[in-house]
Amino acid sequence: MTPEPVAHRRSKRSAANKASAKLAAVAACEISPEPPSGPADELLREALTTNTTLDLDNWKAWVEIESEPAFFSGLLRDLGVQDVKVAEMFGVSMEDVQLLPQPVLGFVFLCRYATEDPEELETLRPPNDPWFANQTMANGCATVALLNILMNKPTVQLGTDLTAFKSETASLPPLLRGFLLEGNQALRRVHNSYARCMEHLNADLLLANEFDESGGWPDKDPPATNNTTKSTSPRQSSTSNHKKKRKSSTATANSPPSKKAAPRRPRRRRRRAVEDACHYKAFVHVADHVWVLDGLEAKPVSLGPANADSWVRVAVEDIAHRIAVAGDMVNVLAVCESPQLGLRRELCTNIKTLSTVYASIPASSRPELDPNRLYIKPPSISSSIDAVPASKTKSQSCQHEAIDSLDPTLMADFKITPTQIHQTQLDGTTLEKTPDTLQEQIDLVQSLQTQQARIASDYLQVDHEIGLEQELCSGRKRDYGSVVHVWARKLAERGELQSLIG
């Protein structure tokens, strides 16, 4: 599988080739370097300037993001989404799915762009359609695919911005949702923060080339026929003059350029091949159906009915079929619930069960517990684990007692609250095996402590992996182009660049 689209690799190669050519030119004259002059140096200096927050806000387009799961996980965290992980799949079988964090919320499939089967588009759909937004912007298909999955998962905590966006667009059709998504400054800023200034300029250049290749703005007035006379209205005169200027500035090889018009400097145009255009599609389970949510299609496509246990197999089989058709230029990502969420639930259950068993041991025989273990101290246990408080006052008292008896520092490390512990059900499987002797009770307490240590270790391991992802995202957001440029110029001025680059 390919980790990033071909178009993205081409843009990076293009930028690298331009930088190499510039460095070689500077190295060739490093003995007597000349001060920069001319538009080329100004453009290079501008291209290597780090984007500011204001630049990201003023830039209205969307830039292409590398297909890296760590970047997508970081993007979702930056948007305020909690406890969601994006993982890459290196195979499309049920065995590969079992290696993913569970449960799987959806799949994102990257391949060469192709429209859906017209027969599938006409499939009758049940009344409960999924939340779906069209993609109205260029280079935003990854973010659109992720949102088309998460907006259909009510258990996911979306954060302030996405929750407000979902509420505002709840009654809108997909096209208007996509239009509002394109213009949402907060979402666009987060998306574009994963691209550097050179990639922004490449996106601008691509758009400018496509504009030129399309012939510019369409004519507002119909072309005049031989029988119509020239109008002397200001509007038509202005339009006519504009056409003449455009015609003279784009003179062909057979017609000499105007003496008054300065010759246009030819520029290389980066044409994106149709067969290399890549696109993201989302697969998600909503309303007992498996859906393909493609932002470039008019509506969702149903792959058929499926329940919560079978939908993953239906989606994986369809993705495998698409891979067989698309070839090797594909990438499959899974949007999953973060393992930390399940570990928090498991930890809350362990804390409550450990506290209950520990309180059942006579005070004179209670063993000393590990200070790094979380448990509710026996004086508060009877009220803290009361599942059904008799009154509001008693409920508040229980929560205060739990806060007093639990280590707030340890709880903050695992992002759990006394309320979560209070609402957690006891582990019935463990409590069914009621110890008959005091020693069995003590052994059960030790076993629960060991279990909690294992849960804590697994949680901190996942936390470490998230930290590594954050470092990778932070490095992606840093733009060292201007630093490298100044460093290379200083080496050239000292006469040392040529020897370094050979």
N, C-alpha and C positions, 0 to 999 in steps of 0.2 A: 504494500500500500504506500501511497505517496503522502508524506506528511504535510505538504503545502502545495497549493495550486501552481501550475506552470506559469501562469501570468505573473504571479508574485515572484517566482524565481527569475523570470525575465527582467522584471523591473529592478531587482537587486543586481543582476549581472550588468544591466545597462548603467546603473549608477556606479558600479565598481569600475567598469570600463572607462567611463568619463573621468572618474577620480584618478585612475592610473595614467590616463593620457595627460591630465593636468600636472600630476606629480612629475612625470617624465619631462614635460616641457620646462618645469621649474628647475629640475635637476640639471638639464642641459645648459642652463645659463647661470648656474649657482655661483660661478666665480665672480661675476659682476651682476648680481640680481637687480632687475629694474623694478621700480615701484609699480604696483598694479594700476592699470589704466584701462579704460574702455569698458563697454557694457558687459563683456564676458566676465571680467573680474567682479563687477558689481553683482551679476547674477549668481556667480559662485559664492560670493560672500553672503548673499541673501539666502541661498539654498542651504548653507551650512549654519544658519542661525537657529538656535533652539527655539521651538515654539513656546510661547507663554500661554497662560490661561486665557488671556484676552484674544490671542490668535486663534485658539481652539473655539472660542465663542463666536468669533466673527467669521470663521470659515464654515460655510453652510453646507458643504458636501460631506459625504461619508467615504472613508478610505478603506481599502481592502486590508483585512487582518489575516495574519498567518494562521493556518489551521493547526494550532498547538493547543492541546487540551488545558494546559496550565494557564494559558492566556484567557481562554473562555471561562475557566473557573474563577480567575481573578476578575474578569470583567463582570461576572455575576455578583461577586462580593462587592465590587465597587458600586454596583447598582443598588446594593442593599439586600440582595437575596441571601438568605441564611441557610446553611446546612445543605448545600447542593454541590455536587462534584461532577465535573466532566472528565470522563476517562476515554482513552483511545482503545479501540478494539482491533486486534491483529488477526482476528478470524471471525467468521460469522456462523458459528454453530452454537448449540445450546450449551456445550461444554465451555465455550468462551464466555457465554453469558454468566455462567456460574462463578466465574472468576471476578465478576464485577461487584462493586458494593450494591447491596440490595436494600430496598427495591429499586428497580430501574424505572425511571419516570418517562423516558422516551429515548429515541435515537435520532441522530443527525447524520445524514448521508451526503457526502460530497462527491460529485462526479461531474463529467462534462454535461453541460446543460442540454436537456431534451424535454420536450413537452410531454405531458401525460397522454395516455391512450384516450382518444376521443370517446370510445365506448365506456371507459371507466368514468369519465367525466359526466356521463349521462346517467350513472347509477342512481337509483332512487335512494334518498337519504332519510333517516328517521327525523322526527321533529326537533330533537335535541342536538343541534349541530355544535361542533366545538367552537371555542373562541378562536378566531382566525383573522389575521391581518395580512393584507397584500403588501408586497415590497414595491414602493413607489420610487425609491432612491437606488442609485448604483452603489455597489460594493457594500450593501447592508444586509446581504442575505443570511450571513451567519447570525447576526443579532436577531433578525426577524425569525429565523428558525428556532432559536433558543426561547424567545418570548412566546412563540406559538405553542411550545411545549409547556412552559411554566405557567402561563395564564390559564391552562386547563387543569392545573393541579391545586385544588383549594387548600390542601394541607401544607403547601409550601409558603413560607413567610417571604413575601416579595419585597418588603421594605416600603418606605414612604413614597418614593417617586413612582415605582411600578404599581403600587396599590392605587394611587391616585389616578394614574393613567388608565388602569383597567376599569375603574369606576366611571371615569369620564367618557370612555369609549364603549361602555357596555351595550348601549342601544344602537351603535353605529354600524353601518355595513363595513365589510373588510377593506374596501378601497379607501374610505374616509379614515379608518383606523391607521392604515399605512401612511396616509398623508399627514396625519397628526404625529405619528411616530417619526416621520422624516423631519418634521419641524420642531420636535421636542429637543430643546437645547441641552437639558441635563443628560438625556440618553445619548445624544450625539457627542457631547463632550467626553463622556466616559469611553464610548466606542473609539473615537479618534485619538484618545490618549495612548493607545497601543500602536501608534504609527509615528514615524519621525518626519521631520520637515521635508526631507528629500522625497518621501513617499507621498506627501501631500502635493508636492510640486509635480510628481509624476502623474498623479490623478488629474491635476489641472491641465497638464500637457495632453493627456489622453482625451479629455473632454474638449479641449481646444481643437485638436486634430479631427475629432469626430464632427465638430461644428463646421470646420472648413470643408471636410469631405462631403458633408450634406448640402453644401452650397450656401450656407449662412441662413439668415432669416428668410422665410417665404415671402413672396410678393403679396402685399395687401390688395393691390388693384389688379384686375385682369389685364392681360396684355392687349394693347391697342390693335385693332384690325386695320386693313387698308382703307376701309370706307369711313373710319372715324377720323375726325379732325383733332389736331393737337389742342389740348386745353391749356389755358394760361393761368389756371388757378394755382395759388402758391403751393398747395399740397402736392399737386401733380408735378409741378416744376421741380420741387424739392426731391420727389421720388425719382424723377428722371435724372436729375443731376447725380443723385446717389448711385444710380445704376451705371452712369457713365464713369464715375470715379472708380467703382468696383471693377468695371470692365477693363479700364486702363491699367489698374493695379494688378490685374491677373491676366496680363497679355500673354498670348500663346507664342510659340517659337516662330510662327510665320508672320506675326505682326510686331513691328519694332515698338519698344516701350516709349511712352511719352517723354519728351525732353524735360517737362516740368516735374514729372513724377519721379521720385527717387527709386532706383531699382530695389526690388524686395530681395532680402537675403534669403536664400533657400534654407529650409530646415528639414531635418529628418523627421518623418512621421512614423510614430509607433502604431502600427495597425494590429489590433488584436484579432487573431484568427478565430473564426467561428468555432472551429473544432477544439480550440483550447479554452473556450469560455467555461468556467467552472461555477457550480451553483450548489447551495445547501438546501436540502429538503428535510422536513421533520416528520417523524413517525411517533404517534401518540395514541393512547387508549382513552377514549371518551365515550360515555353513553353506550357501553357494551359494543363498541365498534372500534376497529383499528383504522386510523386515519393517516393519510399522507397529506401534510400541510405544506404546500409549495407556494411561497409568496408571489410567484409570477403567474400562477394559475388563478382563474376567476373564483374558484371555490374549492373546498376540500374534496379529497377523493377517498371513498371508503373501500378498504380491503376486505370488508365483510364483518360479520358479528364475531365477537370473542369475549370471553369473560376475563376476570382479573388474572387467572392462572394461565390461560392459553394465549393471551394477546402477544406476548413476547415471541413465542414460536412463529406466529403468523407474520409478525413484522420481520423477524430474522430471515425467514424463508423468502419473503418478497425482496429483501435487500440482497440476499445471495443471488437471486435471479437477476436483479439489476446489475450486480457486479459482473456476472457472466456476459451480459450484453455490453456493458460500458468498457470492459477491459481493465487494465492495471492502474489507470489514473483515477483512483477512488480513495476515499478515506471514510471510516465509520467511527463516530463518537457516540458514547452513551451518556445520557444525562441521568445521574443517579442521586439518591439520597445519601448525604455524607455519612460515613460510618460513625461519626461522632454523635449523631442524633440517637442512633440505636444504643450506643454505649452509655449515653446519659440516662436513657430509660432503664437500662440494665443496672446502672450504678444506683439510681434512686430505689429500685426494687431491693437491691442488696443492702443499702443503708437501712431501709425500713425493716427488712427481715432480720438483719444482724442486731438491730436495736431491740426487736421484740424477743429474740432468743436470749440475748444478753440480760435483759430485764427479768426474764423468768428464772434466772439463777439466783439463789439466795445471796444477799449482799456479802456475807462473810466468805463465800466460796467463789466469788467472781474473779476471773483471771484479769491480769493487767493487759489492756489492749494496746496495740501499736498506736503511738501518737499520730502517725500519718494516715490512720484509718478514720473514716467519717462514720459517726453513729450518734444517735440521740441518747443522752445520758439517762440512766434509769429514773431519777427523780421526775423527769418530764415525760417519760415514755408513755404513761397511761393516757395523758391528755394529748400528746403530740400525734399519736397514731390513731386517734379516735376518728373513724371514717365518717361518722355522721354527727357533727356537733349539735348539741341540744339547742344552742342559741347563737346569735351573731356574736354576743360578747364572749361566749366560750370559744368560738372559732378564732376570734382575734387573739384570745389568750393563748390558744394552742400554737398559733404562728409565732407569737412573741417568745414562748418557751422554747420552740424549736430553734429560733434564731440564737437564743442565748446558749443553747447546748451544742450547736454545730459550729465547726471552725469556719468563719467567713472567708479566710484566705484560701483554704482548700476548696471550698464551694465555688469561689470565683475562678479557680484554676480550671474547673470542669464546667463552668457556666450553668450551674444548677442553683435553684432557689428553694427555700423552705416550703414554699407553696407547692412546688413540683413534688417534693417528697411527701408532703401531706396528702396529695391527691393520688399517689401511687398505691396500687394494690399490693398486698403482701404476696410473697412467693408461696402459693398453696402447695406446690409439689414438695418444697423443702419442709414446710410445717406439718405436712401429713405424716412425715416420719418423725413423730414425737419421740425424743430420746427418753428412755426408761430410767436411766441412771444419771447421776450428776456428771460423771466422767463423759458420758455420751453428749451431754449438753455442752460441756467445755470443748469437746472435740468438734462439735458442730460450729461453735463460735470461731474456732481456729480455721475451720474449713471456709467459713464465710469471709474471714479476714483475708485468706489466701485468694479467694475469688475476687474480692474487691481490689487486691493488689494487681491481679491480672487485668481487670477492667481498666484500672488507672494506667497501667503500662500501655495497653492498647490505645487508650485515648491520647496519651502523650505522644505516642508514635505517630498517630494520624495528625496531631497538632504540629509535630515536627515536619511532616510532609507538606502541610499547608504553608508552614514557614518557608520551606524551600521554594514552593510555588510563588509565594509572595516576592521572594528575592528575584526569581526569574522574571516576574512581571515588572518589578521595579527596574531591573536592568533593561528590559525592553522599552520602558518609558524614558530612559535616559538617552539623550541624543549627544553623542561625543563627536559629532562631525566637525563642529567649530573648533574643538580642542585639538583634534588630529590635524586639521588644516593649519592652525597656527603653529603646531609642533613641527609639521613638515616644512613650513616656510622658514622657521628659525634654523632648522637643520640645513636648508638650502643656503641661507645667508651665511652660515658658518662653513660652507663648503664640504659638508659631511653627508649630504643626502645621497649623492651618486654612489658612494662606496657602500651604503647600506642597502640600496635596492639593486645593486649589481649592474 
